[in-house]
Amino acid sequence: MAQQLKPNTFSVNKSTTIIGLIFIAFAIVMGAFGAHYFENVLEPKQLKSLRTGVDYQFYAGIVLLILGLNYNAFNFSIKLPALFFVIGACCFSFSLYAISLFYQSGVSSYVWPVTPIGGLLMILAVILLLYKVIKND
């Protein structure tokens, strides 16, 4: 007699997981371009900014991946912290990409205020997650 498998109780938040994977993939692409192409094109300061954007996009992608794949492990909604991570990482990383890649065009004077807003949103996401974890002990 064949053994019946238990139904899968693993619940994934598909959109959060997909966004996390897209963030990670794009960070890898930007990191590869930074290491192989932009290294010869950008000045050291711009290259450092680009790498910072890559790092934080990668961190946000990993956090989103963890949240999305462990959706049912939380006794609270992850929607707001995930949203803060998505918007924050986009603001932070993509503004750094723009500043790095278009620094000679004067874009940085318009884009630089977006960077700290993105960082603040990611910090708020972590604080919100911490609060929810502590509250839902």
Backbone as numpy.savetxt, mean C-alpha at the origin, in Angstrom:
# Nx Ny Nz CAx CAy CAz Cx Cy Cz
-15.28 -46.15 0.90 -16.12 -44.98 0.90 -15.23 -43.73 0.90
-15.53 -42.79 0.04 -14.72 -41.58 -0.08 -14.96 -40.67 1.11
-13.90 -40.07 1.58 -13.99 -39.15 2.71 -14.49 -37.80 2.21
-15.50 -37.27 2.89 -16.02 -35.97 2.50 -15.18 -34.88 3.14
-14.91 -33.87 2.35 -14.14 -32.73 2.85 -15.08 -31.74 3.51
-14.59 -31.11 4.56 -15.37 -30.06 5.22 -15.44 -28.85 4.29
-16.55 -28.13 4.35 -16.63 -26.92 3.54 -15.55 -25.94 3.97
-15.05 -25.21 3.02 -13.98 -24.25 3.30 -14.53 -23.09 4.13
-13.98 -22.90 5.30 -14.41 -21.80 6.16 -13.51 -20.58 5.98
-12.61 -20.68 5.05 -11.68 -19.59 4.77 -12.42 -18.51 3.99
-12.51 -17.33 4.55 -13.23 -16.24 3.92 -12.26 -15.14 3.55
-12.30 -14.74 2.31 -11.39 -13.73 1.79 -12.18 -12.50 1.38
-11.66 -11.33 1.69 -12.20 -10.10 1.15 -11.49 -9.90 -0.19
-12.17 -10.25 -1.26 -11.55 -10.33 -2.57 -11.00 -8.98 -3.04
-11.76 -7.91 -2.88 -11.30 -6.61 -3.39 -10.07 -6.13 -2.63
-10.04 -6.30 -1.32 -8.87 -5.88 -0.53 -7.65 -6.70 -0.92
-7.84 -8.00 -1.11 -6.74 -8.88 -1.51 -6.22 -8.50 -2.90
-7.11 -8.24 -3.83 -6.70 -7.87 -5.20 -5.94 -6.55 -5.19
-6.45 -5.57 -4.47 -5.75 -4.27 -4.41 -4.37 -4.45 -3.79
-4.29 -5.25 -2.72 -2.98 -5.52 -2.11 -2.01 -6.15 -3.10
-2.48 -7.12 -3.86 -1.62 -7.77 -4.85 -1.21 -6.82 -5.97
-2.13 -5.95 -6.40 -1.80 -4.96 -7.42 -0.75 -3.99 -6.89
-0.91 -3.54 -5.64 0.08 -2.65 -5.03 1.45 -3.32 -5.00
1.49 -4.58 -4.59 2.77 -5.30 -4.51 3.39 -5.44 -5.90
2.59 -5.83 -6.88 3.10 -6.01 -8.25 3.64 -4.68 -8.80
2.90 -3.61 -8.59 3.35 -2.31 -9.11 4.60 -1.84 -8.38
4.69 -2.10 -7.08 5.90 -1.75 -6.33 7.11 -2.52 -6.87
6.91 -3.78 -7.20 8.01 -4.57 -7.77 8.44 -3.99 -9.12
7.48 -3.62 -9.94 7.79 -3.03 -11.25 8.55 -1.72 -11.08
8.05 -0.85 -10.21 8.71 0.44 -9.99 10.09 0.24 -9.37
10.22 -0.71 -8.47 11.52 -1.01 -7.89 12.51 -1.52 -8.92
12.03 -2.35 -9.83 12.90 -2.87 -10.89 13.34 -1.75 -11.83
12.40 -0.87 -12.20 12.77 0.27 -13.03 13.75 1.17 -12.30
13.53 1.35 -10.99 14.43 2.17 -10.20 15.83 1.59 -10.15
15.92 0.29 -10.05 17.23 -0.36 -9.94 17.95 -0.47 -11.27
17.20 -0.57 -12.37 17.85 -0.85 -13.65 17.80 0.29 -14.66
16.76 1.10 -14.62 16.67 2.17 -15.61 16.83 3.55 -14.98
15.99 3.84 -13.98 16.01 5.17 -13.39 17.31 5.49 -12.67
18.04 4.46 -12.27 19.31 4.67 -11.58 20.28 5.47 -12.44
20.19 5.30 -13.74 21.06 6.03 -14.67 20.46 7.35 -15.13
19.19 7.59 -14.82 18.49 8.77 -15.32 18.27 9.81 -14.22
17.93 9.35 -13.02 17.57 10.26 -11.93 18.79 10.64 -11.09
18.69 11.79 -10.47 19.70 12.21 -9.51 19.50 11.40 -8.23
20.53 11.28 -7.39 20.42 10.46 -6.17 19.24 10.84 -5.28
18.95 12.12 -5.13 17.83 12.55 -4.28 16.49 12.06 -4.84
16.32 12.17 -6.16 15.07 11.71 -6.78 14.96 10.19 -6.73
16.08 9.51 -6.90 16.08 8.04 -6.83 15.71 7.58 -5.42
16.20 8.29 -4.41 15.86 7.95 -3.03 14.36 8.15 -2.77
13.79 9.22 -3.30 12.35 9.46 -3.17 11.55 8.37 -3.86
11.99 7.97 -5.05 11.31 6.90 -5.77 11.34 5.61 -4.95
12.48 5.28 -4.39 12.61 4.05 -3.59 11.75 4.12 -2.34
11.64 5.29 -1.74 10.76 5.45 -0.57 9.31 5.18 -0.96
8.89 5.71 -2.10 7.54 5.44 -2.59 7.30 3.97 -2.83
8.29 3.30 -3.42 8.20 1.85 -3.67 8.07 1.10 -2.35
8.91 1.44 -1.38 8.88 0.75 -0.08 7.52 0.86 0.58
6.98 2.07 0.65 5.71 2.26 1.35 4.54 1.68 0.57
4.61 1.67 -0.73 3.56 1.00 -1.50 3.60 -0.50 -1.25
4.81 -1.05 -1.16 4.97 -2.46 -0.87 4.42 -2.79 0.53
4.76 -1.95 1.52 4.25 -2.17 2.89 2.73 -2.15 2.90
2.14 -1.16 2.25 0.68 -1.06 2.21 0.08 -2.27 1.51
0.71 -2.73 0.44 0.22 -3.91 -0.27 0.23 -5.14 0.61
1.28 -5.30 1.39 1.36 -6.46 2.30 0.29 -6.38 3.37
0.09 -5.19 3.93 -0.95 -5.02 4.96 -2.32 -5.33 4.35
-2.60 -4.81 3.16 -3.88 -5.08 2.52 -4.05 -6.56 2.21
-2.99 -7.20 1.79 -3.03 -8.64 1.52 -3.36 -9.41 2.80
-2.70 -9.06 3.89 -2.96 -9.72 5.17 -4.41 -9.49 5.60
-4.88 -8.25 5.51 -6.26 -7.96 5.89 -7.25 -8.71 5.02
-7.01 -8.71 3.71 -7.93 -9.38 2.79 -7.97 -10.88 2.94
-6.81 -11.50 3.15 -6.76 -12.96 3.27 -7.23 -13.47 4.62
-7.22 -12.60 5.62 -7.64 -12.99 6.97 -8.93 -12.30 7.38
-9.75 -12.00 6.41 -10.97 -11.23 6.62 -11.85 -11.80 7.73
-12.02 -13.11 7.75 -12.91 -13.71 8.74 -12.26 -13.85 10.11
-10.98 -13.55 10.23 -10.30 -13.65 11.53 -10.59 -12.43 12.40
-11.09 -11.37 11.80 -11.35 -10.15 12.55 -12.79 -10.12 13.01
-12.99 -9.63 14.22 -14.34 -9.48 14.77 -14.87 -8.08 14.51
-14.31 -7.42 13.55 -14.70 -6.06 13.22 -14.51 -5.84 11.72
-15.08 -4.76 11.23 -14.97 -4.44 9.82 -13.58 -3.87 9.52
-12.99 -4.33 8.43 -11.69 -3.83 8.01 -11.83 -2.77 6.92
-13.06 -2.43 6.57 -13.29 -1.55 5.42 -12.63 -0.19 5.57
-12.81 0.47 6.70 -12.24 1.81 6.87 -10.71 1.78 6.95
-10.11 0.89 7.75 -8.65 0.85 7.73 -8.09 0.50 6.34
-8.74 -0.41 5.64 -8.27 -0.78 4.29 -8.39 0.41 3.35
-9.49 1.14 3.45 -9.68 2.32 2.61 -8.60 3.37 2.90
-8.30 3.59 4.19 -7.25 4.53 4.56 -5.90 4.09 3.99
-5.62 2.79 4.02 -4.36 2.29 3.46 -4.31 2.51 1.95
-5.40 2.24 1.26 -5.43 2.39 -0.20 -5.23 3.85 -0.58
-6.04 4.73 -0.01 -5.94 6.16 -0.35 -4.59 6.71 0.10
-4.18 6.34 1.31 -2.91 6.83 1.84 -1.72 6.41 1.00
-1.68 5.13 0.63 -0.56 4.64 -0.19 -0.57 5.28 -1.57
-1.74 5.46 -2.14 -1.81 6.12 -3.45 -1.29 7.55 -3.35
-1.78 8.29 -2.36 -1.32 9.67 -2.19 0.18 9.72 -1.92
0.65 8.91 -0.99 2.05 8.96 -0.59 2.96 8.48 -1.71
2.76 7.26 -2.16 3.69 6.67 -3.13 3.61 7.34 -4.49
2.41 7.57 -4.99 2.29 8.13 -6.33 2.73 9.58 -6.39
2.57 10.31 -5.28 3.11 11.68 -5.27 4.64 11.64 -5.29
5.23 10.69 -4.57 6.70 10.55 -4.61 7.18 10.13 -6.00
6.41 9.26 -6.67 6.77 8.87 -8.03 6.75 10.10 -8.94
5.70 10.90 -8.82 5.58 12.10 -9.66 6.70 13.09 -9.37
6.98 13.29 -8.08 8.06 14.21 -7.71 9.40 13.72 -8.26
9.63 12.41 -8.18 10.90 11.85 -8.64 11.04 11.89 -10.15
10.00 11.52 -10.85 10.09 11.37 -12.30 9.92 12.67 -13.06
9.22 13.62 -12.47 8.93 14.88 -13.16 9.48 16.09 -12.41
10.57 15.89 -11.69 11.10 16.96 -10.84 11.57 18.16 -11.64
11.99 17.99 -12.86 12.46 19.11 -13.67 11.31 19.92 -14.25
10.12 19.36 -14.28 8.99 20.07 -14.87 8.26 20.96 -13.88
8.65 20.96 -12.64 7.99 21.79 -11.64 6.76 21.15 -11.02
6.50 19.90 -11.35 5.35 19.19 -10.79 5.45 19.10 -9.27
6.67 18.98 -8.77 6.85 18.78 -7.33 6.27 19.91 -6.51
6.25 21.14 -7.04 5.70 22.25 -6.28 4.19 22.12 -6.09
3.53 21.36 -6.96 2.09 21.15 -6.83 1.76 19.85 -6.10
2.62 18.86 -6.24 2.31 17.51 -5.74 2.81 17.27 -4.32
3.88 17.94 -3.89 4.48 17.60 -2.60 3.52 17.68 -1.42
2.50 18.56 -1.40 1.61 18.56 -0.23 0.78 17.28 -0.08
0.65 16.51 -1.16 -0.13 15.27 -1.11 0.60 14.18 -0.33
1.92 14.20 -0.35 2.72 13.16 0.29 2.45 13.02 1.78
2.50 14.10 2.56 2.24 13.94 3.99 0.79 13.56 4.30
-0.13 13.94 3.44 -1.53 13.54 3.63 -1.64 12.02 3.51
-0.96 11.47 2.52 -0.95 10.01 2.34 -0.32 9.31 3.53
0.80 9.84 4.00 1.44 9.26 5.18 0.54 9.31 6.39
-0.14 10.43 6.58 -1.07 10.57 7.71 -2.21 9.57 7.62
-2.73 9.34 6.43 -3.81 8.36 6.27 -3.34 6.95 6.61
-2.12 6.61 6.22 -1.61 5.27 6.56 -1.38 5.14 8.07
-0.91 6.21 8.70 -0.75 6.19 10.16 -2.11 6.03 10.83
-3.11 6.76 10.35 -4.46 6.64 10.91 -5.02 5.23 10.72
-4.71 4.61 9.60 -5.16 3.23 9.37 -4.58 2.29 10.41
-3.30 2.45 10.72 -2.66 1.60 11.73 -3.25 1.86 13.10
-3.46 3.13 13.44 -4.04 3.48 14.74 -5.46 2.92 14.84
-6.22 3.02 13.78 -7.59 2.48 13.76 -7.58 0.97 13.93
-6.70 0.29 13.25 -6.58 -1.17 13.42 -6.18 -1.52 14.85
-5.23 -0.79 15.39 -4.80 -1.02 16.77 -5.96 -0.83 17.74
-6.71 0.24 17.56 -7.87 0.50 18.41 -8.89 -0.62 18.31
-9.19 -1.05 17.09 -10.19 -2.11 16.90 -9.72 -3.44 17.48
-8.44 -3.76 17.34 -7.93 -5.00 17.91 -8.00 -4.97 19.43
-7.61 -3.86 20.04 -7.65 -3.74 21.49 -9.09 -3.76 21.99
-9.98 -3.05 21.33 -11.38 -2.97 21.74 -12.10 -4.30 21.61
-11.75 -5.09 20.61 -12.44 -6.36 20.34 -11.67 -7.56 20.87
-11.02 -7.40 22.00 -10.21 -8.47 22.57 -11.04 -9.67 22.82
